[in-house]
Amino acid sequence: MRRALKLIALAVLMLAICRATSAIHDAKVSADLARIWEQREAQRLEAVQAIRETEDADLKRLGLTD
């Protein structure tokens, strides 16, 4: 009986460790995805700005805007 209780306690401890490890991993992956999202958003905004500047320069060159 005592051995069974020890095995149950060990199993509960292992389950808790697995869940904690999973939570840590999930948090790390979430942080990585957030960082990647922010980088891509910054790159997108830079690209949009570059396109606008190019379009503005082309319109001025063609005399279609002031």
PQR file with spaces between the fields and no chain letter, atoms N, CA, C, O and H, PARSE charges and radii, in Angstrom:
ATOM       1  N    MET     1       0.834   -1.195    0.000 -0.4000 1.5000
ATOM       2  CA   MET     1       0.000    0.000    0.000 -0.0000 2.0000
ATOM       3  C    MET     1       0.874    1.252    0.000  0.5500 1.7000
ATOM       4  O    MET     1       0.609    2.220   -0.713 -0.5500 1.4000
ATOM       5  N    ARG     2       1.911    1.203    0.812 -0.4000 1.5000
ATOM       6  CA   ARG     2       2.787    2.362    0.922 -0.0000 2.0000
ATOM       7  C    ARG     2       3.506    2.635   -0.406  0.5500 1.7000
ATOM       8  O    ARG     2       3.690    3.782   -0.812 -0.5500 1.4000
ATOM       9  H    ARG     2       2.126    0.417    1.391  0.4000 1.0000
ATOM      10  N    ARG     3       3.900    1.553   -1.057 -0.4000 1.5000
ATOM      11  CA   ARG     3       4.581    1.696   -2.345 -0.0000 2.0000
ATOM      12  C    ARG     3       3.637    2.304   -3.383  0.5500 1.7000
ATOM      13  O    ARG     3       4.057    3.132   -4.192 -0.5500 1.4000
ATOM      14  H    ARG     3       3.750    0.621   -0.727  0.4000 1.0000
ATOM      15  N    ALA     4       2.373    1.901   -3.364 -0.4000 1.5000
ATOM      16  CA   ALA     4       1.378    2.433   -4.296 -0.0000 2.0000
ATOM      17  C    ALA     4       1.206    3.936   -4.089  0.5500 1.7000
ATOM      18  O    ALA     4       1.079    4.689   -5.055 -0.5500 1.4000
ATOM      19  H    ALA     4       2.032    1.228   -2.707  0.4000 1.0000
ATOM      20  N    LEU     5       1.200    4.370   -2.837 -0.4000 1.5000
ATOM      21  CA   LEU     5       1.075    5.802   -2.542 -0.0000 2.0000
ATOM      22  C    LEU     5       2.290    6.576   -3.051  0.5500 1.7000
ATOM      23  O    LEU     5       2.158    7.684   -3.570 -0.5500 1.4000
ATOM      24  H    LEU     5       1.303    3.758   -2.052  0.4000 1.0000
ATOM      25  N    LYS     6       3.464    5.988   -2.899 -0.4000 1.5000
ATOM      26  CA   LYS     6       4.679    6.632   -3.404 -0.0000 2.0000
ATOM      27  C    LYS     6       4.631    6.762   -4.924  0.5500 1.7000
ATOM      28  O    LYS     6       5.006    7.791   -5.484 -0.5500 1.4000
ATOM      29  H    LYS     6       3.572    5.087   -2.477  0.4000 1.0000
ATOM      30  N    LEU     7       4.160    5.694   -5.584 -0.4000 1.5000
ATOM      31  CA   LEU     7       4.061    5.730   -7.043 -0.0000 2.0000
ATOM      32  C    LEU     7       3.035    6.767   -7.509  0.5500 1.7000
ATOM      33  O    LEU     7       3.245    7.462   -8.503 -0.5500 1.4000
ATOM      34  H    LEU     7       3.855    4.857   -5.128  0.4000 1.0000
ATOM      35  N    ILE     8       1.933    6.855   -6.782 -0.4000 1.5000
ATOM      36  CA   ILE     8       0.919    7.865   -7.113 -0.0000 2.0000
ATOM      37  C    ILE     8       1.487    9.264   -6.907  0.5500 1.7000
ATOM      38  O    ILE     8       1.288   10.149   -7.739 -0.5500 1.4000
ATOM      39  H    ILE     8       1.763    6.290   -5.975  0.4000 1.0000
ATOM      40  N    ALA     9       2.187    9.459   -5.810 -0.4000 1.5000
ATOM      41  CA   ALA     9       2.801   10.759   -5.543 -0.0000 2.0000
ATOM      42  C    ALA     9       3.818   11.108   -6.624  0.5500 1.7000
ATOM      43  O    ALA     9       3.884   12.253   -7.071 -0.5500 1.4000
ATOM      44  H    ALA     9       2.349    8.740   -5.134  0.4000 1.0000
ATOM      45  N    LEU    10       4.593   10.147   -7.035 -0.4000 1.5000
ATOM      46  CA   LEU    10       5.582   10.363   -8.095 -0.0000 2.0000
ATOM      47  C    LEU    10       4.899   10.710   -9.412  0.5500 1.7000
ATOM      48  O    LEU    10       5.351   11.594  -10.139 -0.5500 1.4000
ATOM      49  H    LEU    10       4.540    9.216   -6.672  0.4000 1.0000
ATOM      50  N    ALA    11       3.815   10.014   -9.714 -0.4000 1.5000
ATOM      51  CA   ALA    11       3.078   10.289  -10.948 -0.0000 2.0000
ATOM      52  C    ALA    11       2.492   11.699  -10.930  0.5500 1.7000
ATOM      53  O    ALA    11       2.534   12.406  -11.936 -0.5500 1.4000
ATOM      54  H    ALA    11       3.448    9.295   -9.124  0.4000 1.0000
ATOM      55  N    VAL    12       1.948   12.101   -9.790 -0.4000 1.5000
ATOM      56  CA   VAL    12       1.390   13.454   -9.661 -0.0000 2.0000
ATOM      57  C    VAL    12       2.500   14.496   -9.821  0.5500 1.7000
ATOM      58  O    VAL    12       2.311   15.516  -10.482 -0.5500 1.4000
ATOM      59  H    VAL    12       1.914   11.526   -8.973  0.4000 1.0000
ATOM      60  N    LEU    13       3.645   14.233   -9.219 -0.4000 1.5000
ATOM      61  CA   LEU    13       4.782   15.144   -9.336 -0.0000 2.0000
ATOM      62  C    LEU    13       5.252   15.251  -10.792  0.5500 1.7000
ATOM      63  O    LEU    13       5.538   16.346  -11.276 -0.5500 1.4000
ATOM      64  H    LEU    13       3.799   13.404   -8.681  0.4000 1.0000
ATOM      65  N    MET    14       5.328   14.125  -11.477 -0.4000 1.5000
ATOM      66  CA   MET    14       5.755   14.125  -12.876 -0.0000 2.0000
ATOM      67  C    MET    14       4.742   14.887  -13.750  0.5500 1.7000
ATOM      68  O    MET    14       5.127   15.624  -14.657 -0.5500 1.4000
ATOM      69  H    MET    14       5.096   13.235  -11.084  0.4000 1.0000
ATOM      70  N    LEU    15       3.468   14.702  -13.470 -0.4000 1.5000
ATOM      71  CA   LEU    15       2.427   15.423  -14.212 -0.0000 2.0000
ATOM      72  C    LEU    15       2.559   16.928  -13.991  0.5500 1.7000
ATOM      73  O    LEU    15       2.433   17.710  -14.934 -0.5500 1.4000
ATOM      74  H    LEU    15       3.155   14.103  -12.733  0.4000 1.0000
ATOM      75  N    ALA    16       2.808   17.327  -12.765 -0.4000 1.5000
ATOM      76  CA   ALA    16       2.975   18.751  -12.460 -0.0000 2.0000
ATOM      77  C    ALA    16       4.196   19.309  -13.184  0.5500 1.7000
ATOM      78  O    ALA    16       4.148   20.425  -13.702 -0.5500 1.4000
ATOM      79  H    ALA    16       2.910   16.692  -11.999  0.4000 1.0000
ATOM      80  N    ILE    17       5.276   18.558  -13.226 -0.4000 1.5000
ATOM      81  CA   ILE    17       6.487   18.999  -13.927 -0.0000 2.0000
ATOM      82  C    ILE    17       6.207   19.131  -15.422  0.5500 1.7000
ATOM      83  O    ILE    17       6.630   20.101  -16.052 -0.5500 1.4000
ATOM      84  H    ILE    17       5.315   17.652  -12.805  0.4000 1.0000
ATOM      85  N    CYS    18       5.502   18.166  -15.984 -0.4000 1.5000
ATOM      86  CA   CYS    18       5.171   18.217  -17.417 -0.0000 2.0000
ATOM      87  C    CYS    18       4.309   19.440  -17.734  0.5500 1.7000
ATOM      88  O    CYS    18       4.540   20.129  -18.728 -0.5500 1.4000
ATOM      89  H    CYS    18       5.159   17.378  -15.472  0.4000 1.0000
ATOM      90  N    ARG    19       3.332   19.698  -16.899 -0.4000 1.5000
ATOM      91  CA   ARG    19       2.463   20.863  -17.127 -0.0000 2.0000
ATOM      92  C    ARG    19       3.242   22.162  -17.000  0.5500 1.7000
ATOM      93  O    ARG    19       3.046   23.084  -17.791 -0.5500 1.4000
ATOM      94  H    ARG    19       3.144   19.138  -16.092  0.4000 1.0000
ATOM      95  N    ALA    20       4.120   22.240  -16.015 -0.4000 1.5000
ATOM      96  CA   ALA    20       4.929   23.449  -15.840 -0.0000 2.0000
ATOM      97  C    ALA    20       5.850   23.647  -17.038  0.5500 1.7000
ATOM      98  O    ALA    20       6.006   24.765  -17.528 -0.5500 1.4000
ATOM      99  H    ALA    20       4.279   21.491  -15.372  0.4000 1.0000
ATOM     100  N    THR    21       6.457   22.564  -17.508 -0.4000 1.5000
ATOM     101  CA   THR    21       7.332   22.644  -18.675 -0.0000 2.0000
ATOM     102  C    THR    21       6.549   23.088  -19.899  0.5500 1.7000
ATOM     103  O    THR    21       7.023   23.902  -20.691 -0.5500 1.4000
ATOM     104  H    THR    21       6.330   21.656  -17.111  0.4000 1.0000
ATOM     105  N    SER    22       5.361   22.551  -20.046 -0.4000 1.5000
ATOM     106  CA   SER    22       4.509   22.918  -21.172 -0.0000 2.0000
ATOM     107  C    SER    22       4.122   24.399  -21.105  0.5500 1.7000
ATOM     108  O    SER    22       4.124   25.090  -22.124 -0.5500 1.4000
ATOM     109  H    SER    22       4.976   21.889  -19.403  0.4000 1.0000
ATOM     110  N    ALA    23       3.794   24.876  -19.922 -0.4000 1.5000
ATOM     111  CA   ALA    23       3.423   26.279  -19.754 -0.0000 2.0000
ATOM     112  C    ALA    23       4.596   27.200  -20.082  0.5500 1.7000
ATOM     113  O    ALA    23       4.417   28.240  -20.716 -0.5500 1.4000
ATOM     114  H    ALA    23       3.792   24.314  -19.094  0.4000 1.0000
ATOM     115  N    ILE    24       5.787   26.817  -19.651 -0.4000 1.5000
ATOM     116  CA   ILE    24       6.983   27.613  -19.951 -0.0000 2.0000
ATOM     117  C    ILE    24       7.230   27.636  -21.452  0.5500 1.7000
ATOM     118  O    ILE    24       7.529   28.684  -22.025 -0.5500 1.4000
ATOM     119  H    ILE    24       5.932   25.972  -19.136  0.4000 1.0000
ATOM     120  N    HIS    25       7.105   26.477  -22.084 -0.4000 1.5000
ATOM     121  CA   HIS    25       7.303   26.385  -23.538 -0.0000 2.0000
ATOM     122  C    HIS    25       6.267   27.238  -24.274  0.5500 1.7000
ATOM     123  O    HIS    25       6.609   27.978  -25.196 -0.5500 1.4000
ATOM     124  H    HIS    25       6.862   25.625  -21.619  0.4000 1.0000
ATOM     125  N    ASP    26       5.007   27.133  -23.863 -0.4000 1.5000
ATOM     126  CA   ASP    26       3.952   27.913  -24.502 -0.0000 2.0000
ATOM     127  C    ASP    26       4.211   29.405  -24.375  0.5500 1.7000
ATOM     128  O    ASP    26       4.001   30.154  -25.329 -0.5500 1.4000
ATOM     129  H    ASP    26       4.730   26.532  -23.113  0.4000 1.0000
ATOM     130  N    ALA    27       4.664   29.842  -23.214 -0.4000 1.5000
ATOM     131  CA   ALA    27       4.954   31.256  -23.000 -0.0000 2.0000
ATOM     132  C    ALA    27       6.099   31.717  -23.894  0.5500 1.7000
ATOM     133  O    ALA    27       6.056   32.815  -24.449 -0.5500 1.4000
ATOM     134  H    ALA    27       4.835   29.234  -22.439  0.4000 1.0000
ATOM     135  N    LYS    28       7.120   30.880  -24.033 -0.4000 1.5000
ATOM     136  CA   LYS    28       8.259   31.218  -24.888 -0.0000 2.0000
ATOM     137  C    LYS    28       7.837   31.305  -26.347  0.5500 1.7000
ATOM     138  O    LYS    28       8.214   32.244  -27.048 -0.5500 1.4000
ATOM     139  H    LYS    28       7.155   29.988  -23.583  0.4000 1.0000
ATOM     140  N    VAL    29       7.063   30.341  -26.807 -0.4000 1.5000
ATOM     141  CA   VAL    29       6.590   30.345  -28.192 -0.0000 2.0000
ATOM     142  C    VAL    29       5.702   31.563  -28.436  0.5500 1.7000
ATOM     143  O    VAL    29       5.798   32.209  -29.480 -0.5500 1.4000
ATOM     144  H    VAL    29       6.756   29.578  -26.238  0.4000 1.0000
ATOM     145  N    SER    30       4.857   31.867  -27.491 -0.4000 1.5000
ATOM     146  CA   SER    30       3.975   33.028  -27.617 -0.0000 2.0000
ATOM     147  C    SER    30       4.792   34.316  -27.720  0.5500 1.7000
ATOM     148  O    SER    30       4.484   35.184  -28.537 -0.5500 1.4000
ATOM     149  H    SER    30       4.779   31.343  -26.643  0.4000 1.0000
ATOM     150  N    ALA    31       5.817   34.438  -26.903 -0.4000 1.5000
ATOM     151  CA   ALA    31       6.676   35.619  -26.941 -0.0000 2.0000
ATOM     152  C    ALA    31       7.420   35.699  -28.278  0.5500 1.7000
ATOM     153  O    ALA    31       7.565   36.782  -28.846 -0.5500 1.4000
ATOM     154  H    ALA    31       6.067   33.733  -26.239  0.4000 1.0000
ATOM     155  N    ASP    32       7.889   34.559  -28.776 -0.4000 1.5000
ATOM     156  CA   ASP    32       8.573   34.531  -30.070 -0.0000 2.0000
ATOM     157  C    ASP    32       7.631   34.956  -31.194  0.5500 1.7000
ATOM     158  O    ASP    32       8.012   35.729  -32.073 -0.5500 1.4000
ATOM     159  H    ASP    32       7.772   33.679  -28.315  0.4000 1.0000
ATOM     160  N    LEU    33       6.407   34.450  -31.160 -0.4000 1.5000
ATOM     161  CA   LEU    33       5.439   34.814  -32.190 -0.0000 2.0000
ATOM     162  C    LEU    33       5.082   36.299  -32.123  0.5500 1.7000
ATOM     163  O    LEU    33       4.921   36.945  -33.158 -0.5500 1.4000
ATOM     164  H    LEU    33       6.097   33.823  -30.445  0.4000 1.0000
ATOM     165  N    ALA    34       4.961   36.833  -30.928 -0.4000 1.5000
ATOM     166  CA   ALA    34       4.666   38.258  -30.777 -0.0000 2.0000
ATOM     167  C    ALA    34       5.808   39.102  -31.334  0.5500 1.7000
ATOM     168  O    ALA    34       5.571   40.110  -31.999 -0.5500 1.4000
ATOM     169  H    ALA    34       5.092   36.308  -30.087  0.4000 1.0000
ATOM     170  N    ARG    35       7.036   38.696  -31.066 -0.4000 1.5000
ATOM     171  CA   ARG    35       8.205   39.421  -31.577 -0.0000 2.0000
ATOM     172  C    ARG    35       8.238   39.371  -33.100  0.5500 1.7000
ATOM     173  O    ARG    35       8.480   40.385  -33.754 -0.5500 1.4000
ATOM     174  H    ARG    35       7.229   37.877  -30.526  0.4000 1.0000
ATOM     175  N    ILE    36       7.994   38.189  -33.665 -0.4000 1.5000
ATOM     176  CA   ILE    36       7.981   38.040  -35.124 -0.0000 2.0000
ATOM     177  C    ILE    36       6.870   38.887  -35.734  0.5500 1.7000
ATOM     178  O    ILE    36       7.074   39.526  -36.766 -0.5500 1.4000
ATOM     179  H    ILE    36       7.797   37.365  -33.134  0.4000 1.0000
ATOM     180  N    TRP    37       5.710   38.897  -35.112 -0.4000 1.5000
ATOM     181  CA   TRP    37       4.581   39.693  -35.605 -0.0000 2.0000
ATOM     182  C    TRP    37       4.947   41.175  -35.617  0.5500 1.7000
ATOM     183  O    TRP    37       4.672   41.880  -36.588 -0.5500 1.4000
ATOM     184  H    TRP    37       5.545   38.378  -34.274  0.4000 1.0000
ATOM     185  N    GLU    38       5.564   41.643  -34.540 -0.4000 1.5000
ATOM     186  CA   GLU    38       5.958   43.053  -34.458 -0.0000 2.0000
ATOM     187  C    GLU    38       6.984   43.392  -35.534  0.5500 1.7000
ATOM     188  O    GLU    38       6.908   44.462  -36.139 -0.5500 1.4000
ATOM     189  H    GLU    38       5.787   41.070  -33.751  0.4000 1.0000
ATOM     190  N    GLN    39       7.940   42.501  -35.782 -0.4000 1.5000
ATOM     191  CA   GLN    39       8.941   42.737  -36.819 -0.0000 2.0000
ATOM     192  C    GLN    39       8.294   42.809  -38.199  0.5500 1.7000
ATOM     193  O    GLN    39       8.614   43.689  -38.997 -0.5500 1.4000
ATOM     194  H    GLN    39       8.002   41.632  -35.291  0.4000 1.0000
ATOM     195  N    ARG    40       7.396   41.895  -38.468 -0.4000 1.5000
ATOM     196  CA   ARG    40       6.719   41.888  -39.776 -0.0000 2.0000
ATOM     197  C    ARG    40       5.850   43.124  -39.950  0.5500 1.7000
ATOM     198  O    ARG    40       5.791   43.696  -41.039 -0.5500 1.4000
ATOM     199  H    ARG    40       7.136   41.180  -37.819  0.4000 1.0000
ATOM     200  N    GLU    41       5.184   43.534  -38.892 -0.4000 1.5000
ATOM     201  CA   GLU    41       4.352   44.740  -38.967 -0.0000 2.0000
ATOM     202  C    GLU    41       5.223   45.967  -39.240  0.5500 1.7000
ATOM     203  O    GLU    41       4.848   46.828  -40.037 -0.5500 1.4000
ATOM     204  H    GLU    41       5.232   43.070  -38.008  0.4000 1.0000
ATOM     205  N    ALA    42       6.367   46.050  -38.592 -0.4000 1.5000
ATOM     206  CA   ALA    42       7.290   47.164  -38.828 -0.0000 2.0000
ATOM     207  C    ALA    42       7.792   47.137  -40.275  0.5500 1.7000
ATOM     208  O    ALA    42       7.882   48.181  -40.919 -0.5500 1.4000
ATOM     209  H    ALA    42       6.671   45.351  -37.945  0.4000 1.0000
ATOM     210  N    GLN    43       8.117   45.957  -40.780 -0.4000 1.5000
ATOM     211  CA   GLN    43       8.563   45.834  -42.170 -0.0000 2.0000
ATOM     212  C    GLN    43       7.453   46.226  -43.138  0.5500 1.7000
ATOM     213  O    GLN    43       7.710   46.873  -44.153 -0.5500 1.4000
ATOM     214  H    GLN    43       8.044   45.108  -40.256  0.4000 1.0000
ATOM     215  N    ARG    44       6.231   45.839  -42.829 -0.4000 1.5000
ATOM     216  CA   ARG    44       5.093   46.189  -43.679 -0.0000 2.0000
ATOM     217  C    ARG    44       4.896   47.698  -43.719  0.5500 1.7000
ATOM     218  O    ARG    44       4.675   48.278  -44.782 -0.5500 1.4000
ATOM     219  H    ARG    44       6.022   45.313  -42.004  0.4000 1.0000
ATOM     220  N    LEU    45       4.979   48.328  -42.551 -0.4000 1.5000
ATOM     221  CA   LEU    45       4.819   49.779  -42.496 -0.0000 2.0000
ATOM     222  C    LEU    45       5.932   50.494  -43.271  0.5500 1.7000
ATOM     223  O    LEU    45       5.681   51.493  -43.945 -0.5500 1.4000
ATOM     224  H    LEU    45       5.160   47.857  -41.688  0.4000 1.0000
ATOM     225  N    GLU    46       7.148   49.984  -43.171 -0.4000 1.5000
ATOM     226  CA   GLU    46       8.260   50.560  -43.938 -0.0000 2.0000
ATOM     227  C    GLU    46       8.017   50.413  -45.429  0.5500 1.7000
ATOM     228  O    GLU    46       8.283   51.338  -46.197 -0.5500 1.4000
ATOM     229  H    GLU    46       7.353   49.173  -42.623  0.4000 1.0000
ATOM     230  N    ALA    47       7.514   49.259  -45.846 -0.4000 1.5000
ATOM     231  CA   ALA    47       7.242   49.024  -47.262 -0.0000 2.0000
ATOM     232  C    ALA    47       6.142   49.947  -47.763  0.5500 1.7000
ATOM     233  O    ALA    47       6.245   50.503  -48.857 -0.5500 1.4000
ATOM     234  H    ALA    47       7.298   48.508  -45.222  0.4000 1.0000
ATOM     235  N    VAL    48       5.095   50.113  -46.973 -0.4000 1.5000
ATOM     236  CA   VAL    48       3.999   51.007  -47.358 -0.0000 2.0000
ATOM     237  C    VAL    48       4.515   52.436  -47.489  0.5500 1.7000
ATOM     238  O    VAL    48       4.162   53.140  -48.434 -0.5500 1.4000
ATOM     239  H    VAL    48       5.012   49.662  -46.084  0.4000 1.0000
ATOM     240  N    GLN    49       5.344   52.862  -46.552 -0.4000 1.5000
ATOM     241  CA   GLN    49       5.904   54.210  -46.604 -0.0000 2.0000
ATOM     242  C    GLN    49       6.777   54.383  -47.846  0.5500 1.7000
ATOM     243  O    GLN    49       6.711   55.418  -48.510 -0.5500 1.4000
ATOM     244  H    GLN    49       5.631   52.290  -45.784  0.4000 1.0000
ATOM     245  N    ALA    50       7.587   53.388  -48.160 -0.4000 1.5000
ATOM     246  CA   ALA    50       8.449   53.468  -49.345 -0.0000 2.0000
ATOM     247  C    ALA    50       7.613   53.545  -50.618  0.5500 1.7000
ATOM     248  O    ALA    50       7.950   54.289  -51.540 -0.5500 1.4000
ATOM     249  H    ALA    50       7.642   52.548  -47.620  0.4000 1.0000
ATOM     250  N    ILE    51       6.536   52.786  -50.672 -0.4000 1.5000
ATOM     251  CA   ILE    51       5.645   52.834  -51.836 -0.0000 2.0000
ATOM     252  C    ILE    51       5.017   54.210  -51.958  0.5500 1.7000
ATOM     253  O    ILE    51       4.952   54.761  -53.057 -0.5500 1.4000
ATOM     254  H    ILE    51       6.263   52.182  -49.924  0.4000 1.0000
ATOM     255  N    ARG    52       4.556   54.773  -50.855 -0.4000 1.5000
ATOM     256  CA   ARG    52       3.944   56.114  -50.891 -0.0000 2.0000
ATOM     257  C    ARG    52       4.949   57.159  -51.372  0.5500 1.7000
ATOM     258  O    ARG    52       4.620   58.022  -52.186 -0.5500 1.4000
ATOM     259  H    ARG    52       4.609   54.326  -49.962  0.4000 1.0000
ATOM     260  N    GLU    53       6.165   57.072  -50.867 -0.4000 1.5000
ATOM     261  CA   GLU    53       7.189   58.033  -51.271 -0.0000 2.0000
ATOM     262  C    GLU    53       7.496   57.899  -52.761  0.5500 1.7000
ATOM     263  O    GLU    53       7.672   58.901  -53.453 -0.5500 1.4000
ATOM     264  H    GLU    53       6.433   56.371  -50.206  0.4000 1.0000
ATOM     265  N    THR    54       7.559   56.673  -53.248 -0.4000 1.5000
ATOM     266  CA   THR    54       7.816   56.437  -54.667 -0.0000 2.0000
ATOM     267  C    THR    54       6.669   56.964  -55.507  0.5500 1.7000
ATOM     268  O    THR    54       6.883   57.606  -56.535 -0.5500 1.4000
ATOM     269  H    THR    54       7.416   55.859  -52.685  0.4000 1.0000
ATOM     270  N    GLU    55       5.446   56.688  -55.063 -0.4000 1.5000
ATOM     271  CA   GLU    55       4.283   57.181  -55.806 -0.0000 2.0000
ATOM     272  C    GLU    55       4.253   58.704  -55.824  0.5500 1.7000
ATOM     273  O    GLU    55       3.988   59.305  -56.865 -0.5500 1.4000
ATOM     274  H    GLU    55       5.272   56.166  -54.228  0.4000 1.0000
ATOM     275  N    ASP    56       4.521   59.335  -54.684 -0.4000 1.5000
ATOM     276  CA   ASP    56       4.549   60.795  -54.611 -0.0000 2.0000
ATOM     277  C    ASP    56       5.610   61.365  -55.547  0.5500 1.7000
ATOM     278  O    ASP    56       5.357   62.341  -56.252 -0.5500 1.4000
ATOM     279  H    ASP    56       4.736   58.847  -53.838  0.4000 1.0000
ATOM     280  N    ALA    57       6.796   60.758  -55.554 -0.4000 1.5000
ATOM     281  CA   ALA    57       7.873   61.230  -56.429 -0.0000 2.0000
ATOM     282  C    ALA    57       7.479   61.066  -57.892  0.5500 1.7000
ATOM     283  O    ALA    57       7.749   61.952  -58.703 -0.5500 1.4000
ATOM     284  H    ALA    57       7.001   59.965  -54.981  0.4000 1.0000
ATOM     285  N    ASP    58       6.852   59.958  -58.239 -0.4000 1.5000
ATOM     286  CA   ASP    58       6.422   59.733  -59.618 -0.0000 2.0000
ATOM     287  C    ASP    58       5.357   60.745  -60.032  0.5500 1.7000
ATOM     288  O    ASP    58       5.397   61.264  -61.148 -0.5500 1.4000
ATOM     289  H    ASP    58       6.632   59.239  -57.580  0.4000 1.0000
ATOM     290  N    LEU    59       4.413   61.027  -59.151 -0.4000 1.5000
ATOM     291  CA   LEU    59       3.370   61.998  -59.474 -0.0000 2.0000
ATOM     292  C    LEU    59       3.959   63.391  -59.649  0.5500 1.7000
ATOM     293  O    LEU    59       3.547   64.121  -60.550 -0.5500 1.4000
ATOM     294  H    LEU    59       4.380   60.606  -58.244  0.4000 1.0000
ATOM     295  N    LYS    60       4.905   63.769  -58.815 -0.4000 1.5000
ATOM     296  CA   LYS    60       5.564   65.083  -58.958 -0.0000 2.0000
ATOM     297  C    LYS    60       6.349   65.143  -60.250  0.5500 1.7000
ATOM     298  O    LYS    60       6.316   66.152  -60.955 -0.5500 1.4000
ATOM     299  H    LYS    60       5.240   63.175  -58.083  0.4000 1.0000
ATOM     300  N    ARG    61       7.054   64.073  -60.565 -0.4000 1.5000
ATOM     301  CA   ARG    61       7.849   64.024  -61.787 -0.0000 2.0000
ATOM     302  C    ARG    61       6.955   64.176  -63.022  0.5500 1.7000
ATOM     303  O    ARG    61       7.345   64.796  -64.012 -0.5500 1.4000
ATOM     304  H    ARG    61       7.081   63.254  -59.993  0.4000 1.0000
ATOM     305  N    LEU    62       5.770   63.609  -62.949 -0.4000 1.5000
ATOM     306  CA   LEU    62       4.846   63.693  -64.082 -0.0000 2.0000
ATOM     307  C    LEU    62       4.048   64.990  -64.083  0.5500 1.7000
ATOM     308  O    LEU    62       3.297   65.275  -65.016 -0.5500 1.4000
ATOM     309  H    LEU    62       5.453   63.105  -62.146  0.4000 1.0000
ATOM     310  N    GLY    63       4.227   65.771  -63.018 -0.4000 1.5000
ATOM     311  CA   GLY    63       3.515   67.054  -62.920 -0.0000 2.0000
ATOM     312  C    GLY    63       2.066   66.900  -62.554  0.5500 1.7000
ATOM     313  O    GLY    63       1.263   67.786  -62.847 -0.5500 1.4000
ATOM     314  H    GLY    63       4.838   65.539  -62.260  0.4000 1.0000
ATOM     315  N    LEU    64       1.704   65.809  -61.927 -0.4000 1.5000
ATOM     316  CA   LEU    64       0.303   65.549  -61.581 -0.0000 2.0000
ATOM     317  C    LEU    64      -0.056   65.990  -60.170  0.5500 1.7000
ATOM     318  O    LEU    64      -1.203   65.878  -59.740 -0.5500 1.4000
ATOM     319  H    LEU    64       2.356   65.089  -61.690  0.4000 1.0000
ATOM     320  N    THR    65       0.948   66.494  -59.460 -0.4000 1.5000
ATOM     321  CA   THR    65       0.689   66.984  -58.098 -0.0000 2.0000
ATOM     322  C    THR    65       1.659   68.121  -57.807  0.5500 1.7000
ATOM     323  O    THR    65       2.655   68.312  -58.505 -0.5500 1.4000
ATOM     324  H    THR    65       1.880   66.586  -59.810  0.4000 1.0000
ATOM     325  N    ASP    66       1.345   68.854  -56.780 -0.4000 1.5000
ATOM     326  CA   ASP    66       2.178   70.021  -56.444 -0.0000 2.0000
ATOM     327  C    ASP    66       3.437   69.623  -55.747  0.5500 1.7000
ATOM     328  O    ASP    66       4.246   70.482  -55.397 -0.5500 1.4000
ATOM     329  H    ASP    66       0.535   68.699  -56.214  0.4000 1.0000
